[in-house]
Amino acid sequence: MSEYGFDRRMLEALVCPQTQQRLEYDADRQELVSKAAGLAFPIRDGIPVMLIDEARALE
């Protein structure tokens, strides 16, 4: 693990499951954010949960 709370290399490999576009890391909320989809995917115990049903809609 790194300062990110998960393996930073994972961010380079993951894309939004809805849009297939890149994600941004929100360290304060421990989420991966897809601005294109308007969704934030939680990171739980260092593991990104990339399920649309588990994502939070961005405000």
N, C-alpha and C positions, 0 to 999 in steps of 0.2 A: 504494500500500500504506500501511497505517497501523501503529500500534503493535500491532495484532492480527495482523499477518502476512498479512492478506488484507483485501479491501474490506469494512469493517464493514457497509455497506448490504446486502451479500449475505446476511448473517445474518438480516436482516429479511425477505428474500424466500424464503429456503430453509426447508423443513419436512422432517421425517423422511419418507423414502419409504415407510416401513412404516405409521406411525400418522397421518401428516399433521399432527402436532403440532409446536410450536416446538422449536427447538434451543438449547442453551446452549454458549457457547464456553469451552473449557478451554485457556488460554494455555500452561500448562506442557507439556501433551502435544500441543499443536497439533491439537486435535480438536473436532468439533462433536458434542455429546452429546444423545442422545434418552433421557431418563429413562423415558419411557413405554414405549419399545421395549427398553430395556436395552442400547443400542448406542452406540458412539462411532465417528464417521466421521472418517477422517484428512484433514488438510489437507496437501497435497504441493505444494511450490513455489508456495504462495499460492492453490492451487485446492482447494476441498473435493471429496472423492471420495465421492459420495452413492450408492454401490453397496452394497447389503446384504451382498454377498459379500466386500467389502473392509472392512466394519465390524468393530470389536473388541467382543466381548461385555463388558459391565460386570461387575465383580466384586461 
